[in-house]
């Protein structure tokens, strides 16, 4: 069995996926805040 050496694994795919997820969540929260403000101002 191969020995594990800390820090040698290629994690570029996981990093890209995580960064995409964070960007998606950020934009979604921003959109929800804008929608809530719109409803607060114009809903009667």
N, C-alpha and C positions, 0 to 999 in steps of 0.2 A: 504494500500500500504506500502511496506517495506521502511524503511528509508535507504538512501544511506550513507555509511561511506567511506570516502576517503581512498584509499590505501588498501582495503581489497579484491579487485577483483583479481582472479588468471589470470595473463597475460602471463603465460609461453608459451602458444601456439603462441600468437602474437609476443613475443620476439624471439622465435625460427624462425618464419617466416621472421621477419625483418632481423635477423642475416644471414639467408640463402640468402635473397635477396641481402644484402650488399656483401656477399662473391661472389655471382654470378656476380654482376656488376663489382666488383674488378677484377675477373679473365677475364671477357669479355673485359674490357678496356685494361688490360695487353696484352691479345692476339691480340687485334687490334693494339696496339703500336708495338708489335713484327712484325706483318704482314706489317704494314706501313714501318718499318725499312727494312724489307726483300725486299719489292718492291722498296724502295729508292735505295738500294744497287744493286740489281740484275736486275731490269727492265730496258730495254733499248728502 
